Amino acid sequence: MAFKTALHSVSYAGVWTGQARLSLPDFLRKVKTLGFDGVMLMAKRPHLSVLDFDSTACDNLRSLLRDLQVKVVCLAGYNDFTLGSDRPDIPAREMQTLYVRELARIAQRLDCSLIRVFTSYDDLRTSYDQQWTATVSALKECAQQASVFGVTLGVQNHHDTAVHYETMFDLLEEIDEPNCKAMFDAWAPALQGMDLETAVVKMAPYLVHTTVADYVRRPRFRYQPALVNYTRETDSIRAVPMGDGFIDYRKFFAALKKIGYQGHVAYEMCSYLKGGGGEENLDRCARRFREYMQTVY
């Protein structure tokens, strides 16, 4: 069975230096010409911001989606539940929970049943257990708020907390909400040196969506004049067209087939990409992804 494909609107949002920026309507028209099955919409400006999308704006967007016959498969939220931990008098987690609730309202109006959320970045000012407890509590409340609108939360393995697949599994078990699932991607376990099939099989009970991009490693060195030599730094990771990088996506997709995965596979160009950020190169890479996916059906 063929995987359903989606394109993440961050790919044309101008978020990295040199990247083309399309308005949300222009992006949706682009998606139609590129032949994707659906879209994943960046839930912040310049695309879909909770500040801009009242009921009227949502209805206008829904009308455009209907005319183009394009489906919104996910709203991509942006959060960090340890943000503001240095100022506990500011209700930062309440603000973020409200943001997620507003996304759920918008999602319902757009006939979309899934919101992408993150966990938390590591905060050296608080202990690991405190960060864990705060993240679990916040995600649990967000899931409860979203359930009122019939919307599922998909936690992406991106931020520091629970970025390893076994810890992500533990996190979702502890949250214990039926509408809190996993948007599990290959790039994090690949960078961690994990076996992709093992990770997918472990996450199978929760896996509802995946977002993909391919990368190469580029070694970095720092010159030490006193030694007339170089010391090794952490590798940089650079985005390349699908299939040109080090991530074993064939193994990843084979594992998805093995578990009977039914969700979408979304493509994103969210960091500096080989060939640059011009619209022509973005289009070329988006088409390359579609061609690549034809080979893994």
Secondary structure, DSSP 8 states (H G I E B T S, - for coil): ---EEEEEGGGGB--STT--B--HHHHHHHHHHHT-SEEEEESSTTS--TTT--HHHHHHHHHHHHHHT-EEEEEE----TTTTTT-TTS-HHHHHHHHHHHHHHHHHHTT--EEEE------TTS-HHHHHHHHHHHHHHHHHHHHTTT-EEEEETTSSTT-SHHHHHHHHHHH--TTEEEE--SHHHHHTT--HHHHHHHHTTTEEEEEE-EEEEEEEEEEEGGGTEEEEEEEEEEEESTTSSSS-HHHHHHHHHHTT--SEEEE---S-BTT-S-HHHHHHHHHHHHHHHHTT-
